Amino acid sequence: MLHWLAYVLDMVMAILFFMPFYMKLLRFPNFRMEIYAYGILPRSLITLTAIVVAALEFILFLAFTSGLFDVWKELAAALLLGLFALFTWRKIRMTGIEACACYGEIAFLNRYPVQRNLILIGLLTLGMFLHSGVRDLNVILNSLLFVMAMSFFIELVQFAWSKKKRREHSEQSESAVPM
């Protein structure tokens, strides 16, 4: 039973690292601006930092889907999320804006980023005690496909939801305009 719980937790973490990796690739210039908005790094390091962060997220996605690096992947992910939470908390104190663009247009994952990351760190801590073990190649390939399919599905649902909301907003705006 614990083996399956470890596997499910790994897949959730894999999705939560693949989605921002993918979103950052799609919106790389926006991601660079987001990093710049934190006001921590000089301009000359923004692009390199963006590449490193995206690469770390991709490596964590692979580690969670494969089951490799038990405990180490959870520690690395918790450290990365902890840094993100710290930098975001600093940005919130400086600007008052309590949102991020980590997950692109997927608004429900972008709200309350500090709290979200603290919850994920708690789940990662739990995952350190649930050793999932290395999976065989067939399971790894199926897991990779599952994570990517779920990520794309979530993005498509969010896109459809946003489109519907924009249409409703547009219709309300048109009906509010006096003739």
Helices and strands as residue ranges (DSSP letters): H 2-26, H 28-37, G 43-45, H 46-66, H 72-95, H 107-110, H 113-129, H 137-176
